[in-house]
């Protein structure tokens, strides 16, 4: 900034999983919309653009070398134009919940934050509940001992509630907002602080318990005794959603000694 003050308007916040969870601050130059005359008026920025071009040209990958023709653009651009939901790819195995949140479109995410476009408070609520957490623990991979969230395995295969009523959806949304409100009471705490099992504030713990009840009700349930019960329920629901066969009729069994 001291070297190139004109670059201020092209700097945007950049978040990966660690930045999202631990509150680290990083910035990135987004020059995809920068007019050429403004770019040429920033010599220090042009040096970075040239460095990107040289780096890409030296790559052994043909697609990367091709990208050298557009050095002001990112290799992968996944940038929603409205608020979006994010799920950190890697989270601590100690937590009872995976912290999710909404981000504004001016924030650029790395591949370590999974993006859910068009998500609402209802989606945030279901994905933040213990049911989804039990599913994540069972089907997801691991990075060392930490949970590694997969869009193809964890998210795409997750069985959502079937035809929830408007009242059930509204209850989940209200409970999800209560979770966000409980977090907002601790503006100086990071998500890692808030979701540490030993440090989690009672207000946030109660809000999540209420959310769990609302999500269970959306599935037509009144709670589960354990994660094993949650996973068994979800796998049975998954089977119902994916089977191509009609429901079978119960078989009649013969009683011994019958005439």
C-alpha angles and dihedrals in degrees: 000000000000091000097043113019092173089067092071094093091054097051117102133178113263122203134189124172094279093048090049095048102035101033098242113165120226132160133205133197109241106193101161091107097036113122113233094242091056092046092052089051090063108067094177091054092047088056089058092047090052090049089054091051093049091047093052094046089055093054122113089219115093094209090052092050088051089056089061086084089068105039094161092062128080120247089237120023114193101158119149118211093219137040111299140189121247132200118193111237094218125034137166118279088220096070126094092211138030109237111236128180149169122257131194121245094249089068116089117213131207123223088267091077116066111219124217110193121207093014122158135199087272091061091045089051097050093045091048095053129100091250091064091041090055089050091049092051092051104041104027127090127239136241100207097315097327124104114259113203116215124198092205099043107025103031106028094049097044111118109228123204113287114241099332115197122249088251092054092048091049091050091053091048092049092049092047091053089050089056091053090047091051090053091049090062088072104050094164094053122091122224087253089057094047095049099043103119091228097044101037108128116242090236091058092044091053092047091053092048089054090048091051090054092049093049092046088053090052086059090049094253136120098212139298132254094223146351088264089062091047093051093046090051093049094048090051089050090048090053090052092050096048105037117105093198125093117245109282123238115245112260119244113233126208118240116228113251094020116150 
